[in-house]
Amino acid sequence: MKNRVTDILGIEKPILQGPMNWITNAEFVAAMSNAGGLGILGPNAGQKTVTASPEETAERMRREIRKTKELTDKPFGSTLIVGGDLKYTWPILEIVIAEGVQVALLNGVEGTLTEKIITPLKEAGIKIVYRPLNPTIEDAKAAQAMGVDIYVVTGFD
Ligand SMILES: Cc1cc2nc3c(=O)[nH]c(=O)nc-3n(C[C@H](O)[C@H](O)[C@H](O)COP(=O)(O)O)c2cc1C
């Protein structure tokens, strides 16, 4: 079934798998993408231990992205948390771009999504799915003006 979502994301079926912190790892995400939807790696995908280091968090995400690429040649997404001081966001953003991930799922807190984050992703040809904590019409319009490709209105856990 084709619609605007499948066209934007380059997938076969308009179904996006909700990212789940820790749970939605490479195997889960690849299975979803191989089935024609969009698998999305959650924060801490595939991990069993906690690290406070932004660099180590990003390197772990790089390994999980590479593992996903071994398991599927279909598009998949990776999560970026956009909130607070963004110290985890920037190193993961660099890795998402460097690894050629096709879709970035942004979990955003009001007022923290800016063109500084959107522009490098857009320039790399990455599609942006934005899932704000509290969606509003004003926020959706602002996101659209910044170049967000898909706006999710469910909020997030
Ligand atoms: C354990 C768990 C972790 C989750 N972590 C995230 C997350 O990191 N980011 C996010 O956007 N949503 C997260 N969610 C929400 C899911 O993406 C999804 O919206 C939710 O499970 C409802 O989807 P469903 O109606 O298909 O069950 C999480 C949900 C669960 C159960």
The ligand as an SDF file (V2000), in Angstrom:
LIG
                    3D

 31 33  0  0  0  0  0  0  0  0999 V2000
    9.4120   -0.1570   27.3620 C   0  0  0  0  0  0  0  0  0  0  0  0
    9.0120    0.9530   26.4460 C   0  0  0  0  0  0  0  0  0  0  0  0
    9.9560    1.9090   26.0990 C   0  0  0  0  0  0  0  0  0  0  0  0
    9.6170    2.9660   25.2610 C   0  0  0  0  0  0  0  0  0  0  0  0
   10.5730    3.8670   24.9090 N   0  0  0  0  0  0  0  0  0  0  0  0
   10.2520    4.8590   24.0330 C   0  0  0  0  0  0  0  0  0  0  0  0
   11.2320    5.7650   23.5900 C   0  0  0  0  0  0  0  0  0  0  0  0
   12.3940    5.6930   23.9840 O   0  0  0  0  0  0  0  0  0  0  0  0
   10.8880    6.7210   22.7150 N   0  0  0  0  0  0  0  0  0  0  0  0
    9.6190    6.8150   22.2340 C   0  0  0  0  0  0  0  0  0  0  0  0
    9.3470    7.6900   21.4050 O   0  0  0  0  0  0  0  0  0  0  0  0
    8.6620    5.9860   22.6420 N   0  0  0  0  0  0  0  0  0  0  0  0
    8.9400    4.9980   23.5150 C   0  0  0  0  0  0  0  0  0  0  0  0
    7.9790    4.1230   23.9020 N   0  0  0  0  0  0  0  0  0  0  0  0
    6.6180    4.2360   23.3240 C   0  0  0  0  0  0  0  0  0  0  0  0
    6.4670    3.3860   22.0750 C   0  0  0  0  0  0  0  0  0  0  0  0
    7.2470    3.9320   21.0260 O   0  0  0  0  0  0  0  0  0  0  0  0
    5.0120    3.3480   21.5970 C   0  0  0  0  0  0  0  0  0  0  0  0
    4.5500    4.6270   21.3470 O   0  0  0  0  0  0  0  0  0  0  0  0
    4.1120    2.7330   22.6160 C   0  0  0  0  0  0  0  0  0  0  0  0
    4.6060    1.4670   22.9920 O   0  0  0  0  0  0  0  0  0  0  0  0
    2.6730    2.5780   22.0720 C   0  0  0  0  0  0  0  0  0  0  0  0
    2.6710    1.8550   20.8860 O   0  0  0  0  0  0  0  0  0  0  0  0
    1.6020    0.7030   20.6380 P   0  0  0  0  0  0  0  0  0  0  0  0
    0.2640    1.3760   20.6880 O   0  0  0  0  0  0  0  0  0  0  0  0
    1.9360    0.1140   19.3010 O   0  0  0  0  0  0  0  0  0  0  0  0
    1.7940   -0.2760   21.7590 O   0  0  0  0  0  0  0  0  0  0  0  0
    8.2850    3.0620   24.7540 C   0  0  0  0  0  0  0  0  0  0  0  0
    7.3460    2.0950   25.0970 C   0  0  0  0  0  0  0  0  0  0  0  0
    7.6880    1.0610   25.9320 C   0  0  0  0  0  0  0  0  0  0  0  0
    6.6350    0.0300   26.2620 C   0  0  0  0  0  0  0  0  0  0  0  0
  1  2  1  0
  2  3  1  0
  2 30  2  0
  3  4  2  0
  4  5  1  0
  4 28  1  0
  5  6  2  0
  6  7  1  0
  6 13  1  0
  7  8  2  0
  7  9  1  0
  9 10  1  0
 10 11  2  0
 10 12  1  0
 12 13  2  0
 13 14  1  0
 14 15  1  0
 14 28  1  0
 15 16  1  0
 16 17  1  0
 16 18  1  0
 18 19  1  0
 18 20  1  0
 20 21  1  0
 20 22  1  0
 22 23  1  0
 23 24  1  0
 24 25  2  0
 24 26  1  0
 24 27  1  0
 28 29  2  0
 29 30  1  0
 30 31  1  0
M  END
$$$$
